[in-house]
Amino acid sequence: MSDSEPRGLARGLTNYGDAGFSLYLRRSFAKSMGFSAEMLARPVVGIADSRSGFNNCHRHFPDLVEAVKRGVLSAGGLPLEFPTISLGEVFLSPTSMMFRNLMAMDVEEMIRAQPMDAVVLLGGCDKTVPAQLMGAASADRPAIQLVAGPMMPTSFEGERLGACTDCRRFWALYRAGRIDAAGIERIESNLATTAGTCAVMGTASTMAAIAEALGMSLPGTAAIPAVHADRLRAAEASGRRAVELAARPIRPSQIITEKSIENALRVLLAIGGSTNAIIHLAAIAGRVGAPFSLRRLNELSDSTPVLVDLKPTGQYYMSDLYAAGGLGAVLRELAPLLHLDCLTVAGETLGERLAREQGAWVDRTVVRTLAEPLAKEGGLVALFGSLAPNGAILKRSAADPGLFEREGRAVVFSSLEDLAARVDDPSLDVAPDDFLVLQNAGPRSGYAMPEAGYLPIPQKLARAGVKDMVRISDARMSGTAYGTIVLHVSPEAAVGGPLALVRTGDRIRLSVRERRLDLLVGDDELARRRSAWRPPAMPPARGYAKLYMTHVLQAEEGCDFDFLRRA
């Protein structure tokens, strides 16, 4: 913002045709809330609050808001909180992904429309942080991301439990008949016992790490548990820093760049992070006009080792990562691979931050060194081929390497309803070496790309001891899930991509080594099937659903709306 640009309450006046009257009226109404003239003359820091009764992850936000306010006031600013859409992952139908863009629009427009010089973004649950980063990037007003922080794991019958990787493990045991109804009810009551996001390296924790890696969060704040006093101190520090940004602005467009996005991808690969983060980073990149390529992801993955031993790919929880040194420990190990000249919201470069932290203690059981990693290659890989011309994603760090080079027979489910109706049917013709294929679960499917890619092992195979199979779909997968699962197949089936043409009995070849996913069916047969293909029938859409179905892009472009990307 320029020196001549209005500040505080004088910014962005409501248009009554008389600017003086508009400011006079605004101050008058502000004074009705009990503010003094001295307070109203201060720089304004907005606090975007995404709490909701339908969002368990954010139930501690009242305390965080008060801590942010404390920081703003101590630095000479005026804190004004405002609500935004809240996306509680497990409470939304058909999926929170459908409403991420709506929340991003809400955040962008409220930042732009209301008089604030800087904003602190309070989010945490899976889609809230990417929505806030997308909105802030488009509004391009000084912003700091403050995340909810992860839950603490719970001690239960001699082991630690934490949402949600453990929930999937026990549900698989229940489906296999190894836990009874009373047992699964006891587990249900002990998986999520504190405020905060999932306790593992799921999507929420991955996006928290990415926000810090991008430079949009204060250093050292990504992994602080939600219930730790340090989380409140981080909130206070974020409020203080927001006032400084109001005086000496650093905009998101200066922080979120091609280089910082590449840094975030390196971190994503090194922490064994969620596949969802690829979609969100693509969308964030699109908001600032930065290039984003799945082929570049593969290049980075080949040279970025996995360093963090957290569930779902390892054994520890997010609270252990914080105790082990936090994301800073990971960044310092990755330093030779990072762009250290990237600017951060703290007003320093990434290189300056890491130099300041040299010598800090690290627990090497949780965060490995670059020389002795958990795996020499990154946790994620993009696949291309006749079944996925525009790409697909496999989280190899959560998969069985014994399934990486394989040809199998397709067992196809045409929809989520078809999957639910047949996957546990004892008469289903399926063997452990088959590939389970789910169609019509992508962005334009009517389901809005749910986390349904974690197809359940057919019950008769699960009860026989089968723990993993190759599963392929145009859906997403929770960051807390695991298995040899190919996701985000693009173009999706609902728009006539090759996935729509697969039939039960077809042969499919998967090669992680060659980065390929191919449908082994002749061109003539595929042409015949394509001529007979029709889009899936969908109910008439209205309102936001119609906007979504008309404008949502494919996975490799972040599933953002076409009109929200920067040209």
Buried (B, 14 or more C-beta within 10 A) or exposed (E): BEEEEBBBBBBEBEEEEEEEEBBEBBBEEBEEEEBEEEBBBBBBBBBBBBBBEEBBBBBBBEBBBBBBBBBBBEBEBBBBBBEBBBBBBBBBEBBBBBBBBBBBBBBBBBBBEBBBBBBBBBBBBBBBBBBBBBBBBBBBBBBBBBBBBBBBBBEBEEEBBBBBBBBBBBBBBBBBEEBEEEBBEEBEEBBBBBBBBBBBBBBBBBBBBBBBBBBBBBBBBBBBBBBBEBBBBBBBBBBBBBBBBBBEBBBBBBBBBBBBBBBBBBBBBBBBBBBBBBBBBBBBBBBBEBEBEBEBBBEBBEEBBBBBBBBBBBEBBBBBBBBBBBBBBBBBBBBEBBBBEBBBBBEBBBBBBBEEBEEEEBEEEBBBEBEEBBBEBBBBBBBBBBBBBBBBBBBBBBBBEEBBEBBBBBBBBBBBEBBEEBBBEEEBEBEBEBBBBBBBBBBBBBBBBBBBBBBBBBBBBBEEEBEBBBBBBBBBBBBBBBBBBBBBBBBBBBBBBBBBBBEBEBEBBBBBEEBBBBBEBEEEEBEEBEEEEEEBEBEEEEEEBEBBBEEBBBBBBBBBBEEBBEE
